[in-house]
């Protein structure tokens, strides 16, 4: 029993560091993915806004077309 406890105490820091390292890598990768998603959303929003600005310029007014 004493040998088991001694091994457990000796190996616990290595296990915790290994788990912490993999969790850190996962969080870092998740952060990079979220950053890319936010940037893609901003680009899509910019494209839509330019479309709306082009429509306003084409209509020569903010209100709809005269029918």
N, C-alpha and C positions, 0 to 999 in steps of 0.2 A: 504494500500500500504506500509506503514512504517513497519507494522508487517511482511509482505512478505520479504522486504529487510533485516530486522533484522534477520529473520530465515535463509535467504539465506547466509548472512554474517557469521552467527554462524555455519552453517552446511557445508560450503564450505571446510574448512580445513579437516574435517573428510572424505568428499567425495574424495578430492584430495589424501589424504593418503591411502584410500582404493583402489583407481584406481592405484596409484603409486605402492602399495604393490603387486597388481595382475600383473602389467606389469613387475615388478622386478622378480617375481616368474616365469613368462613366459620366460623372457630373460635368467634366470638362468637355466631353464629346456632346453631351446634351446641350450645354451652353452654346457650343459652336453651331449645332443644328438649329437652336432657337434664334440665334443671331441671323443665320441665313434665311430662316422663315420670315423674320421681321423685315429684312432687307428686300426679299421678294415681294412681300406685301406692300412695302413702300413704293417699289417700282411699278407694281400693278396699279396702285392708287394714282401715281403720277401719270401713267398712260391714260387712265380714265379721265383725269382732270383735263389733260390736253385735248381729249376727244370732246369733252363738254365745252371747253373754250372754243374749239373749232366750230362746234355747232352754233354757239352764240354769235361768233363772227359771221358764219354763213347765213344766219337768220337776220343779222343786223339788229339784234335786240335780244333781251333776255326772255321776253314773253314769246309764246308760240307763233307759228306762221299765220298770216291772214288767209282765211279760207273763204 
